[in-house]
Amino acid sequence: MSYRLTPVDSEQEKRVLTGLIISTKFCRDAIPILKAEHLEIEYGRTVLRWVKIYYDEYRKAPGIHVQDLFEEQRPRMREEVAGLVGGFLADLSEKY
C-alpha cells in the first residue's frame, strides 16, 4: 500500500531529502519505510535512490559525498533533472 500526502508540499520533501543526506539517524529510521514512489519531486526520487545505496554500503548518511554521487551519475541523467538536483545540492551546501 502506498501513502501520499496531499496536497504535495515540495518544501517538506526537500526537508526529508536534507535529513537523509545529513543525518545517519534519520537514514536509519526513514530508509526502511520510505519509497521513491512516496515522493512527488522527480529529482527527489533520484536523490533518495542514491542515499539508499550509499547508506546500505556505508551505514551512514552521505553528507558531503552526495555531491560525489551526483557528479558520478550526472552524465547519465536528463539535463533537466541534473539541473534540478544541482540546484538542490547547491542550496543545501549554502545552508550546511
N, C-alpha and C positions, 0 to 999 in steps of 0.2 A: 504494500500500500504506500502510495506517495502522498506526502502532505506539502502544501504550498501556501504560503501566507499571501493574502490578498488585501488590499492592493499591494503590488510589488513596491518595495522600498529599496531602491538601489543603494542608498546610504547604509542601510542595515546590512545588506550583502557585502558591501565594502568593509564594514567593520568586522564581519565574520572572517573575510579573507585576511584582513590585517591581523586578527587574532591568530589565525592559523599560521601565518608567516612568522610572527614574532614570539608566540607562546607555546612552548613544548607542552605545558599542562593543558592548554586549550586543545592542542592537537590530540593529545591522549584521550581527552573526554569527547571531542566532537567527531573525529575521523571515523570511529566505528559506526556512527549513526548518520553522518552527513553523506549525501549522494549528490553527484553532479546535477541530476535532474531536479534537485531541490532549488537550484539557483536559476534565476531568470537572466542574469547578465552572462552573455556568451563567454566573454573573457574570464569571468569568474569560474566557470566550469573548467576552463583550461588551467587556471591557476590552482584550483582545487586538485586536479589530477596530479600536477607537479608536486604539490605539497604532500599528497598521499604517498607518492612514490618515494620522495625524499624521506618522509617520516618512517615509512616501512623499512627503509635501508639503514637509516642512522638513529632512529628512535628519538629524534629531536626536531624542533621546528627549523625550517631552513634559514630563517633570519636573512642576513645579507646575501646568502648563497642563492636566494631566489633570483637574483639578478643573473647569476651564472646559468641557472636553469633556463631563464628567458633567452639569454644570448645563444645558448646551445639549440634551443627549439625555434628561434626566430626565423631561420631560413625556410623552415617547413610550414610556417604559419601564413595565413592570408594576411595581406598587408594591413587591412582594416583592423583585424583582431590584434596584430602585432602593435599597431599604433595605440590601441586602447590599453593593452597590457603595459606597454612602455609608459604611457601617461599615468596609469595607476601606480606603477612602481616608482616613478619619479615623485609623485605626490607623497607616497609612503616614505620615500627616502628623506624628503624635506621634513616630515613630521617626526621621524625616528632616527 
